[in-house]
């Protein structure tokens, strides 16, 4: 079949390269070369056609053989699959049985251990409860003793506070009395001071009045030419006596 295509390619090349006839669309080709190529094509076609016919004749046989092989492969595959499934199922059942046995054994062990743990826990719980009860009784007794001691100390402290309160009250009363006495003494001293100042002012007022009268008398004597001379000696004793 390859030779047919090769001869046809050569014929195309010859026609394309052939010299053209003037004023026409024809061309001049080498007759011998063209005929030789056509003979090659004629010789090659029947052989290729025979090969093709052989292929067509054997098509049914090839298809039948392929279908047989496919059916056989399918049957073998199904058989193998069934065998594999059966084997896997048996293995799975065996593994499931072993797993159940192992689970039953583990469950039995767990139950036994749980019962042992519960028993041990019960004993430990009772032990703890007993210890806690004893500790509670001891703490209650200690608490009662501490309470009694606290009550006794509280009563003592209360009595002491009462005594301290009486002392404080007495101190407050005494301090109040002292303050009131200080106020009374201050008022008395203020009164005495006022009396003293008033008496001294009265004496000074009397002295000042006499002095003014003496001054007025002396001025009158100085104004009157017929009057006797101003007697200083008369004025001095009076002033000296008043000053004393």
Secondary structure, 3 states (H helix, E strand, C coil): CHHHHHHHHHHHHHHHHCEECCCCCCEECCHHHHHHHHHHHHHHHHHHHHHHHHHHHCHHHHHHHHHHHHHHHHHHHHHHHHHHHHHHHHHHHHHHHHHHHHHHHHHHHHHHHHHHHHHHHHHHHHHHHHHHHHHHHHHHHHHHHHHHHHHHHHHHHHHHHHHHHHHHHHHHHHHHHHHHHHHHHHHHHHHHHHHHHHHHHHHHHHHHHHHHHHHHHHHHHHHCCCCCCCCHHHHHHHHHHHHC
